[in-house]
Amino acid sequence: MSTAKAALVESINKRHLRGLPSRGRTHHTAERLKKIREMASDLIEEASALEHETELADANATIAGLGINGAIDFFSEVQKFEVKLIKRALELADGNQARAAKILGLGTTTLNYKIKTYALL
């Protein structure tokens, strides 16, 4: 989980719990807060996975739509796909370029070059 997402989940505090229904007095506020943070974390991860799947579906739709009379800009499509892969790897590696390079099977210098070329940072 990225630092920004973790900060969002951690920002949920007791003040945000006011007005939420409780299951009686047996659950303490701290336990409820922990459960809500876990749920928020799971939802953020699921949203990220869905976004990734949507991007892959879009890429597949472009390929499927290619016909004999149609034309696509090959280099533009490759660049878009590379950018998506690099962004996803950086997200999975929490911004650590060395780990992202390992995920992608690239050298760190190659990944750094592509990040600069595509102005991703």
Residue frames as a rotation matrix with the C-alpha (Angstrom) as fourth column:
MET 1
0.592 0.806 0.000 0.00
0.806 -0.592 0.000 0.00
0.000 0.000 -1.000 0.00
SER 2
-0.061 -0.624 0.779 1.39
0.524 -0.684 -0.507 3.42
0.849 0.377 0.369 -0.88
THR 3
-0.811 -0.341 -0.475 2.30
0.581 -0.378 -0.721 5.93
0.066 -0.861 0.505 1.81
ALA 4
-0.817 0.552 0.167 -0.56
-0.516 -0.829 0.217 8.24
0.258 0.091 0.962 0.79
LYS 5
0.031 0.862 -0.505 -3.09
-0.275 0.493 0.825 5.43
0.961 0.113 0.253 1.00
ALA 6
-0.234 -0.183 -0.955 -1.71
0.771 0.563 -0.297 4.30
0.592 -0.806 0.009 4.35
ALA 7
-0.988 -0.133 -0.072 -1.99
0.151 -0.812 -0.563 7.87
0.016 -0.568 0.823 5.65
LEU 8
-0.442 0.896 0.040 -5.61
-0.635 -0.344 0.691 7.98
0.634 0.280 0.721 4.50
VAL 9
0.187 0.497 -0.847 -6.43
0.237 0.814 0.530 4.78
0.953 -0.300 0.034 6.33
GLU 10
-0.459 -0.454 -0.764 -4.57
0.831 0.085 -0.550 5.91
0.314 -0.887 0.339 9.46
SER 11
-0.916 0.098 0.389 -6.37
-0.143 -0.986 -0.089 9.27
0.375 -0.137 0.917 9.39
ILE 12
0.123 0.972 -0.200 -9.62
-0.040 0.206 0.978 7.56
0.992 -0.113 0.064 10.37
ASN 13
-0.886 -0.461 0.059 -9.96
-0.048 -0.035 -0.998 8.37
0.462 -0.887 0.009 14.06
LYS 14
-0.695 0.619 -0.365 -12.51
0.671 0.376 -0.639 8.25
-0.259 -0.689 -0.677 16.86
ARG 15
-0.544 0.495 -0.678 -14.10
-0.300 -0.869 -0.394 11.52
-0.784 -0.011 0.621 15.72
HIS 16
-0.642 0.270 -0.718 -15.03
-0.735 0.053 0.677 9.85
0.221 0.961 0.164 12.41
LEU 17
-0.871 0.280 -0.404 -16.71
0.309 0.951 -0.006 7.00
0.383 -0.130 -0.915 14.28
ARG 18
-0.747 0.633 -0.202 -19.36
-0.090 -0.397 -0.913 9.23
-0.659 -0.664 0.354 15.85
GLY 19
-0.046 0.857 -0.513 -22.78
-0.887 -0.271 -0.374 8.47
-0.460 0.438 0.773 14.50
LEU 20
-0.441 -0.116 -0.890 -21.79
-0.621 0.755 0.209 5.02
0.648 0.645 -0.405 13.23
PRO 21
0.665 0.730 0.158 -23.96
-0.632 0.436 0.641 2.27
0.399 -0.525 0.751 14.65
SER 22
-0.532 -0.808 0.254 -22.25
-0.823 0.421 -0.382 0.06
0.202 -0.412 -0.889 17.18
ARG 23
-0.062 0.465 -0.883 -23.04
-0.124 0.874 0.469 -3.50
0.990 0.139 0.003 18.07
GLY 24
0.833 0.404 -0.379 -23.70
0.329 0.190 0.925 -2.79
0.445 -0.895 0.025 21.71
ARG 25
0.760 -0.504 0.410 -21.31
-0.644 -0.670 0.369 -1.86
0.089 -0.544 -0.834 24.41
THR 26
0.815 -0.442 0.375 -19.22
0.209 0.827 0.522 -5.02
-0.541 -0.347 0.766 24.13
HIS 27
0.354 -0.711 0.607 -17.00
0.890 0.056 -0.453 -3.65
0.288 0.700 0.653 21.36
HIS 28
0.167 -0.397 -0.902 -14.56
0.539 -0.729 0.421 -0.99
-0.825 -0.557 0.092 22.35
THR 29
0.847 0.160 -0.508 -13.98
-0.230 -0.750 -0.620 2.01
-0.480 0.641 -0.598 20.14
ALA 30
-0.079 -0.970 -0.231 -10.38
-0.798 -0.078 0.598 0.99
-0.598 0.231 -0.768 19.50
GLU 31
-0.515 -0.049 0.856 -11.47
0.226 0.955 0.190 -2.40
-0.827 0.291 -0.481 18.18
ARG 32
0.561 0.791 0.245 -14.09
0.529 -0.115 -0.841 -0.81
-0.637 0.601 -0.483 15.92
LEU 33
0.631 -0.409 -0.660 -11.53
-0.581 -0.812 -0.052 1.68
-0.515 0.416 -0.750 14.67
LYS 34
-0.459 -0.846 0.271 -9.10
-0.477 0.492 0.728 -1.12
-0.750 0.205 -0.629 13.85
LYS 35
-0.216 0.472 0.855 -11.76
0.597 0.757 -0.267 -3.03
-0.773 0.453 -0.445 11.92
ILE 36
0.814 0.542 -0.208 -12.80
0.212 -0.611 -0.763 0.07
-0.540 0.577 -0.612 9.96
ARG 37
0.215 -0.826 -0.521 -9.15
-0.780 -0.466 0.418 0.78
-0.588 0.317 -0.744 9.05
GLU 38
-0.607 -0.424 0.672 -8.75
-0.032 0.858 0.512 -2.80
-0.794 0.290 -0.535 7.86
MET 39
0.246 0.798 0.550 -11.91
0.690 0.254 -0.678 -2.51
-0.681 0.546 -0.488 5.78
ALA 40
0.803 0.013 -0.595 -10.74
-0.275 -0.879 -0.390 0.79
-0.528 0.477 -0.703 4.28
SER 41
-0.231 -0.968 -0.097 -7.36
-0.675 0.088 0.733 -0.73
-0.701 0.235 -0.673 3.45
ASP 42
-0.469 0.131 0.873 -9.02
0.415 0.906 0.087 -3.71
-0.779 0.403 -0.480 1.76
LEU 43
0.625 0.775 0.092 -11.30
0.491 -0.298 -0.818 -1.41
-0.607 0.557 -0.567 -0.25
ILE 44
0.499 -0.531 -0.685 -8.35
-0.644 -0.756 0.116 0.70
-0.580 0.383 -0.719 -1.43
GLU 45
-0.579 -0.743 0.335 -6.49
-0.361 0.602 0.712 -2.44
-0.731 0.291 -0.618 -2.55
GLU 46
-0.134 0.626 0.768 -9.56
0.666 0.631 -0.398 -3.74
-0.734 0.458 -0.501 -4.36
ALA 47
0.803 0.427 -0.416 -10.08
0.051 -0.745 -0.665 -0.40
-0.594 0.513 -0.620 -6.13
SER 48
0.036 -0.890 -0.455 -6.45
-0.772 -0.313 0.553 -0.44
-0.635 0.331 -0.698 -7.23
ALA 49
-0.658 -0.247 0.711 -6.79
0.105 0.905 0.411 -3.97
-0.745 0.345 -0.570 -8.59
LEU 50
0.311 0.867 0.390 -9.99
0.656 0.101 -0.748 -3.05
-0.688 0.488 -0.537 -10.45
GLU 51
0.661 -0.147 -0.736 -8.29
-0.429 -0.879 -0.209 -0.01
-0.616 0.454 -0.644 -11.98
HIS 52
-0.445 -0.895 -0.002 -5.43
-0.595 0.294 0.748 -2.23
-0.669 0.335 -0.664 -13.16
GLU 53
-0.445 0.358 0.821 -7.87
0.516 0.852 -0.092 -4.76
-0.732 0.382 -0.564 -14.67
THR 54
0.661 0.723 -0.201 -9.73
0.301 -0.501 -0.812 -1.96
-0.688 0.476 -0.548 -16.48
GLU 55
0.259 -0.661 -0.704 -6.49
-0.748 -0.599 0.287 -0.70
-0.611 0.452 -0.650 -18.01
LEU 56
-0.737 -0.522 0.429 -5.65
-0.191 0.770 0.608 -4.21
-0.648 0.366 -0.668 -19.24
ALA 57
-0.001 0.831 0.557 -9.16
0.670 0.414 -0.616 -4.59
-0.742 0.372 -0.557 -20.68
ASP 58
0.699 0.220 -0.680 -8.76
-0.219 -0.840 -0.497 -1.28
-0.681 0.496 -0.539 -22.54
ALA 59
-0.287 -0.893 -0.347 -5.46
-0.763 -0.006 0.647 -2.47
-0.579 0.451 -0.679 -24.00
ASN 60
-0.689 0.082 0.720 -7.06
0.278 0.948 0.157 -5.75
-0.669 0.308 -0.676 -25.09
ALA 61
0.415 0.909 0.018 -9.99
0.442 -0.184 -0.878 -3.89
-0.795 0.373 -0.478 -26.66
THR 62
0.358 -0.380 -0.853 -7.57
-0.689 -0.724 0.033 -1.83
-0.630 0.576 -0.521 -28.76
ILE 63
-0.728 -0.678 0.096 -5.89
-0.475 0.602 0.642 -5.01
-0.493 0.422 -0.761 -29.99
ALA 64
-0.432 0.648 0.628 -9.21
0.542 0.743 -0.393 -6.75
-0.721 0.171 -0.672 -30.66
GLY 65
0.545 0.711 -0.444 -10.45
0.142 -0.600 -0.787 -3.72
-0.826 0.366 -0.428 -32.62
LEU 66
-0.312 -0.746 -0.588 -7.55
-0.584 -0.338 0.738 -3.85
-0.750 0.574 -0.330 -35.03
GLY 67
0.609 0.550 0.571 -8.70
0.172 0.611 -0.772 -4.88
-0.774 0.569 0.277 -38.49
ILE 68
0.005 -0.608 0.794 -7.29
0.943 0.268 0.199 -5.07
-0.334 0.747 0.575 -41.97
ASN 69
0.219 0.158 0.963 -8.51
0.667 -0.745 -0.029 -1.59
0.712 0.649 -0.268 -42.84
GLY 70
0.985 0.168 0.032 -7.85
0.084 -0.642 0.762 -0.09
0.148 -0.748 -0.646 -39.43
ALA 71
0.074 -0.996 0.047 -4.59
0.408 -0.013 -0.913 1.29
0.910 0.087 0.406 -38.26
ILE 72
0.954 0.092 -0.285 -3.16
0.299 -0.357 0.885 2.14
-0.020 -0.929 -0.369 -34.88
ASP 73
0.476 -0.838 0.268 -0.03
-0.621 -0.536 -0.572 4.00
0.622 0.106 -0.775 -33.95
PHE 74
0.553 -0.265 -0.790 2.12
0.375 0.926 -0.049 1.09
0.744 -0.269 0.612 -32.80
PHE 75
-0.482 -0.873 -0.070 4.73
0.481 -0.197 -0.854 3.16
0.732 -0.446 0.515 -30.96
SER 76
-0.427 0.435 0.793 2.09
-0.665 -0.745 0.052 5.24
0.613 -0.505 0.607 -29.20
GLU 77
0.665 0.725 -0.179 0.29
-0.455 0.583 0.672 2.10
0.592 -0.365 0.718 -28.00
VAL 78
0.259 -0.671 -0.695 3.54
0.612 0.670 -0.420 0.53
0.748 -0.316 0.584 -26.81
GLN 79
-0.697 -0.523 0.492 4.42
0.028 -0.704 -0.709 3.72
0.717 -0.480 0.505 -24.95
LYS 80
0.048 0.806 0.589 1.00
-0.805 -0.318 0.500 3.81
0.591 -0.499 0.634 -23.26
PHE 81
0.791 0.255 -0.556 1.38
0.001 0.908 0.418 0.19
0.612 -0.332 0.718 -22.20
GLU 82
-0.161 -0.933 -0.321 4.93
0.602 0.165 -0.781 0.75
0.782 -0.319 0.535 -20.90
VAL 83
-0.588 -0.011 0.809 3.78
-0.422 -0.849 -0.318 3.76
0.690 -0.528 0.494 -18.89
LYS 84
0.482 0.847 0.225 0.94
-0.697 0.215 0.685 1.74
0.531 -0.487 0.693 -17.34
LEU 85
0.619 -0.322 -0.716 3.30
0.404 0.913 -0.061 -1.12
0.674 -0.252 0.695 -16.49
ILE 86
-0.476 -0.874 0.101 5.87
0.399 -0.317 -0.860 1.19
0.784 -0.369 0.500 -14.94
LYS 87
-0.317 0.439 0.841 3.27
-0.705 -0.702 0.101 3.07
0.634 -0.561 0.532 -12.91
ARG 88
0.744 0.644 -0.178 1.80
-0.399 0.643 0.654 -0.21
0.535 -0.416 0.735 -11.64
ALA 89
0.305 -0.722 -0.621 5.24
0.622 0.645 -0.444 -1.60
0.722 -0.251 0.645 -10.72
LEU 90
-0.662 -0.533 0.528 6.12
0.011 -0.711 -0.703 1.63
0.750 -0.459 0.477 -8.89
GLU 91
0.121 0.799 0.589 2.81
-0.804 -0.269 0.531 1.46
0.583 -0.537 0.610 -7.05
LEU 92
0.823 0.191 -0.536 3.43
0.036 0.923 0.384 -2.15
0.567 -0.335 0.752 -6.02
ALA 93
0.022 -0.925 -0.380 6.95
0.800 0.244 -0.548 -1.25
0.599 -0.292 0.745 -4.91
ASP 94
0.657 0.336 -0.675 5.75
0.704 -0.595 0.389 1.83
-0.271 -0.730 -0.627 -2.95
GLY 95
0.970 -0.205 -0.131 7.81
-0.240 -0.903 -0.357 4.09
-0.045 0.378 -0.925 -5.20
ASN 96
0.228 -0.934 0.276 11.07
-0.313 0.198 0.929 2.14
-0.922 -0.298 -0.247 -4.80
GLN 97
0.501 -0.019 -0.865 12.61
-0.858 -0.142 -0.494 2.12
-0.113 0.990 -0.088 -8.28
ALA 98
-0.614 -0.783 -0.103 14.98
-0.788 0.616 0.019 -0.79
0.049 0.093 -0.994 -7.61
ARG 99
-0.602 0.476 0.642 12.11
-0.025 0.792 -0.611 -3.04
-0.798 -0.383 -0.464 -6.50
ALA 100
0.479 0.798 -0.367 9.94
-0.388 -0.183 -0.903 -1.85
-0.788 0.575 0.222 -9.40
ALA 101
0.030 -0.569 -0.822 12.75
-0.997 0.038 -0.063 -2.70
0.067 0.822 -0.566 -11.84
LYS 102
-0.876 -0.352 0.330 12.98
-0.410 0.904 -0.124 -6.18
-0.255 -0.244 -0.936 -10.31
ILE 103
-0.097 0.934 0.343 9.20
-0.063 0.338 -0.939 -6.65
-0.993 -0.113 0.026 -10.69
LEU 104
0.695 0.400 -0.598 9.45
-0.532 -0.274 -0.801 -5.68
-0.484 0.875 0.022 -14.37
GLY 105
0.621 -0.542 0.566 12.59
0.594 0.797 0.112 -7.71
-0.512 0.266 0.817 -15.02
LEU 106
0.764 -0.361 0.535 14.52
0.217 -0.637 -0.740 -4.58
0.608 0.681 -0.408 -16.00
GLY 107
-0.305 -0.877 -0.371 17.78
0.879 -0.110 -0.464 -3.10
0.366 -0.468 0.804 -14.83
THR 108
0.205 0.386 -0.899 17.46
0.776 -0.624 -0.092 -0.10
-0.597 -0.679 -0.428 -12.55
THR 109
-0.668 -0.512 -0.540 19.24
0.073 -0.767 0.638 2.10
-0.740 0.387 0.550 -15.10
THR 110
-0.865 0.401 0.300 16.80
0.383 0.143 0.913 1.07
0.323 0.905 -0.278 -17.84
LEU 111
0.074 0.941 -0.329 13.80
0.984 -0.016 0.176 1.74
0.160 -0.337 -0.928 -15.62
ASN 112
-0.025 -0.152 -0.988 15.22
0.522 -0.845 0.117 5.11
-0.852 -0.513 0.101 -14.54
TYR 113
-0.936 -0.344 -0.072 15.79
0.095 -0.445 0.890 6.03
-0.338 0.827 0.450 -18.19
LYS 114
-0.556 0.797 0.238 12.18
0.630 0.218 0.745 5.15
0.542 0.564 -0.623 -19.07
ILE 115
0.188 0.601 -0.777 10.84
0.942 -0.333 -0.030 7.08
-0.277 -0.726 -0.629 -16.08
LYS 116
-0.363 -0.407 -0.838 12.75
0.189 -0.913 0.362 10.17
-0.913 -0.027 0.408 -17.22
THR 117
-0.980 -0.028 0.196 11.80
0.197 -0.056 0.979 9.65
-0.016 0.998 0.060 -20.88
TYR 118
-0.286 0.956 0.063 8.10
0.678 0.156 0.718 9.39
0.677 0.248 -0.693 -20.06
ALA 119
-0.673 -0.062 0.737 8.33
-0.319 -0.874 -0.365 12.09
0.668 -0.481 0.568 -17.34
LEU 120
0.116 0.742 -0.661 6.67
0.347 0.593 0.727 9.84
0.931 -0.314 -0.189 -14.76
LEU 121
0.093 -0.109 -0.990 8.14
0.995 -0.009 0.095 11.55
-0.019 -0.994 0.107 -11.71
